[in-house]
């Protein structure tokens, strides 16, 4: 039996976080690592919340519709439950979108450099990727005119926009997004808001779901520090949500994730406090890297790029000191690492180690 030919050369997407197989081979204890490579909230989940796990009925199948969590999100966002679908992280939802809408030979636009799972999802279904990459010489600011030109000339089936972008942290304005929508009336816009919570002056994209060609992705994994549980949701008009729900695997979101997510939605005050801490740590890190002579790319998100020359070598050096950063070679940026802030003492340790071992 032969698989689909376009799957034979499918490349797995690289991610931040701990690679347990790699760490085992290197003899590194994952529990000792200070991980600056993941862009989740380092101060979440809130203290005491983990203890609620003991009361979750894991002997039951989870609710495939995530009705409790969906209802809470609908109340919070002041929209109908028919506009929401919850998934096992936004990555699952990205693949669901590709499964539902992409055909072999379709053109799909991707604003790069960006999250690799967009391209992986496209290639899994034989779609052709049209990449519009922002350039270092322009501080990685996206070329909106070039994007609009692609939409008008190539008429892609869909376009993925990560806003703020991962890994550059660049955040497009409402007007820029609206101009892209105007240019691609027949194009599905997948607006990935996974990191919007960390943008200090973010605009609310929610009203865009009134359109028939917009899907907004949001990540509770990132906001509430739940990468081990996986939790995200998509917002769109009811017709799109119905299609995505039709191809969503049963019991996709486990019962622990559902209950944990519901509990986290009641932690607005604590979330606000953590965002203040993250911004303070980011300011410290940017200043410290500048004082060491590194070039830092301006970012609207909490994470940011640092030009170190040889990203892979920098990561290896820091791993020997139980610190992990994101080597951005997989983004096509082999000279850059991505840093996501942790607590201030952790950030101070990172800077001291870089000063001794890298600079």
N, C-alpha and C positions, 0 to 999 in steps of 0.2 A: 504494500500500500504506500503510495506517494502522498506526502502532504501538499498543500497548495504551494506552488513554486515560489511565490513571493515571500513565503515564510522560511525558505531554506537559508537565506542570508539575513534573517531578522536579528538585529543586534539588541541585546538587553540594555535597558537604560541604567546608567550609573546614578547612584543616589548618595546623599550624605548619610550620616548616622554610622553606627557600628556595623562593620562587616565581620560577623562572628567567625566565619571560616578563615578570613585573613588573620584575625587576631589570634586564633588558635594556632595557626601556622607560625606566627611570629612570637608566640609565647606571651601575649599581652592579656592581662586580666581586664575584661570590659568594665568591671565594677570600679576600677581605679582611674578610668579615663575622664578627663574634663573635655566634654564634647562641644566644640564651637562650630561644628559642621552642620548641625541641624538648626532649622530656623523656627522651631516651635517656642512657645512661651516657657522660659526656664523656671519660672516661679509657680507654675501650675503643675498638677491640680491643687486646689486649695487644701490647707492642712485639715486633717480629719475626714476628708471625703472618702479616702480609700477604705476606711473602716465600714462604710456602707455596703461594701462588696459582700459582706457576710450575710446580708439580708436578701440578696438577689437570688431568685429561684432558678439556679442554673440547671436544675433537672427538667425544666420545661423548654420546649422549642420557643425561640423568640418570635415576636410579632413581625411578620414579613412586611407589614405596612408601616411599622414604627409609629403607630397612631398616637401614642402618648407624646413622644418627642416631636412629631410633626405638628400636633396641636399646640404645643408650647411655642414652637417656632412661629406658627401662624399668628398666635396671639402677640408675640413679641414684635413681629414684623408688620402686623396689621394687614395681613393678606389671607386669602383662602387656603385651606389645606390642599386644594386641587392644584395650587401653584408650587407645591414643594414635593421633592422626593429626597429621602435620606439614603445615603449609601455608605459603604465601608471605606470611607475616605474619598477625597475628590478624584483620586486616580481611578478607582472603580467607575466613577461617573463619567470620566473622560472616555474610558473604554466602552461604556454603554452608549455614549453618544456616537462613537465611531461605528459600533455594531448596528445601531438603529438607522444611521443616515449615510454612511459612506459606502460607495460602490467601487469596484475595481475600475481604475482609470480616472476616478474623480480627482480634480485638483483641490488641494486644501492649503490655505495660506497659514503660515506660522511666523510670528514676529520673534526673531531671535537676536542674540543668543538667549535661550530660554529653557524651561522645563522639558526634559527629553521625552517624557511620556506622551506628549502630544504627537510627536513624530512616530513613536512606537505604535500608538493606537492607529494612526493612519496606515502605516505599512502592514499592520496585521490584517487589514481589509483591502490591500492592493491599491490604496489611494496614493496619488503623487503629491509630494510635498513641494510647495513653493515657499522658499524661505526668503524673508526680507530682514536681513541682519543689520542691527545698529552697529556703528563703527566706533572703535576706541578713540579715534581722532575727534569724534563728535561727542565724547564723553558718554557714549552709548545711548544718546538720545535718539529715539526712533524717528525715522524719516517718514513723516505722515504723508507727504506728497507721493513718495515711492509706494507706500502701502495703498493709497487710493488708486494709483496708476495700475497696480496689480489687480485690484478689484475690478476696475473698469475694463481692462484688456483681457484678463484671464478668466473672469467670472467664476471664481472658485466655489466649490460646494459649501465650504465653511472656512472660517478663519479663527484661529486661537490667539487670544491676547491675554497674557498674564499681567494683571494690573493691581499692585505694583509688580514689576517684572522680577522673576527669579532667573539669574542671580544679580542683575544690575541694580535693582531697587528703583528703577525709573517708573514714575507714575503719570499716566496720561490723564489729561483734564477731561471733564465732561464734553467740552466742545470738540476735542480731538476724537473722542469715541463717537460722538454724534456725526462728525464728518465722515468717519469710516462707515458708519451705518448707512448714511445717505448715499455713499458711493457703491454700496453692496446691498441693494434692496433685496436681491434674490440669494444672498449669501447668509448662511447661518453664522451668527456671531457667538462664539463661546468666550465669555468674559470671565476669566478666572480671578475672583476676588479673594483668593486664599489668604493673602497677607494684608488685606485692606485695613483690618483692625489695628495694625501697627503703624499706619500712616497717620501723622498728627492732624492733618487737615484733609481728611478723605471726604469725597463727595458721595452721596447716596445714589447708587446705581439701580435701586429697586424698581423705580418706575419704568425702567427699560423693558421689563417683562411684559408690558402691555403690548409690545410689538410681537409679531408672529415669527420672528427670526432671531430671537435672543435667548441664550441660556446663561445664567449667572451661577458660578460655582463658589461655594464658601466652605471654609474648613474649620470645624470644631477641633480637629486634631491640632492645628496650629495655635488657635486662640487659647485653648485650655490645656495644652501640653499632654495630649493623649495619643502619641504615635503608636503605643503598644495596643491600643484598642481600635484605632482607625474609625474616624467619624467625619463625614462631610455631607453637604446637601446641595441640591441644585434647585434653582428658581427659574420658572418659565411659565408661559401660558399653559392652560390645562391640556390642550391637545398634545403639546410636546411632552409634558409630564406623563400623560397616559401612555405614550409610546415608550418612554424610558421605563416606566413601571412594567410594561409588558415584557421587556427583555431583562429586567432585573432578576438575578437568581433568587430563589426562595431563601429566607432566613439569612439574607446577605449580611445584615447588621446584627451582631450577637447581642444577647440580652444584657450583658454587662455594659457594653458600649451604650446601649439605649438608655439604661438607667443612670449611668454615669453622666451622659450628655444632658439628661433632664435635670440632674442635680446641679451641673455646672451653670446652667442657664439662670440659676438663682444667685449667682455669685458676681453680680455686676460691680459692686463696690470693690471687691477683692481684685477683679480683673483690672479695673481702673488703676488701682494701686500698683499692680505689677507692671502696667504699661509705663508708669512714671519711673519705676526702677530700671526698666529696659532702656528708656531714653537716656537716663543718667549714665548707664554703663556704656551705651553707644557713644555719647559725647566724650567720655573718658578715653575710650579706645581710639577714636578718630584723632583726638589730640595727641595721644601717645604715639600712634603710628607716624603721624606727621613729624613729631619731634625726633623720631628715629630715622627720618629721611625717606620713608616709604610714600609712594603715591597712592592716595585713597580716592576711589571714584565716588562722587557725591550720590547719595541714595536717599529716597523718600521713605524707604522701609527701615526696619531695624537692622537688617543685615547689610553688608557692604563689601565691595571688592577692594582688595589690596594687591598692588603689583609687586611681586617678590622676585621675578626673574624666572625661576624654575619652581613651579607650584608643586610638582610631584616630590622633588627633593626637599622642599620646605615641609611638606606634610610628613615625610619619612623621618626627618630630623625631630620634629615635634612629637611624633608618636613614641620615640625613644624616651621622651620625658612625660609620657602619659597624657599628652594633649593632642586633640584631633581638630584639624581645620578642613575645610572643603577644598580639595584640589579641583580647580575649574577646567581642567583639560577636557573633560567630557562635554563641556559647553563650547569647546573650541577656543578656550582661553587658557593656554598652557602656562602663561606667565602670571596668572592671577589665582589667589585664594579668596574664598568667601568666608567672612567672619560673622557669626551671629552672637550677640552679647549674652553673657551669663551674669551671675552676681558680681558685684564690684571686686571682692577678693579674688574670685576666679579670673577676672579680667586682668587684675594686677599680676597674677601669676603668669598668665599668657604673655604679657608684655615683658616681664623680667626674663622669661625663658627665651623669647625671640631676641631680646637684647644680647643674651649670652651665646645662643646657639645658632642664630640665623644671620643677624646683622654683622 
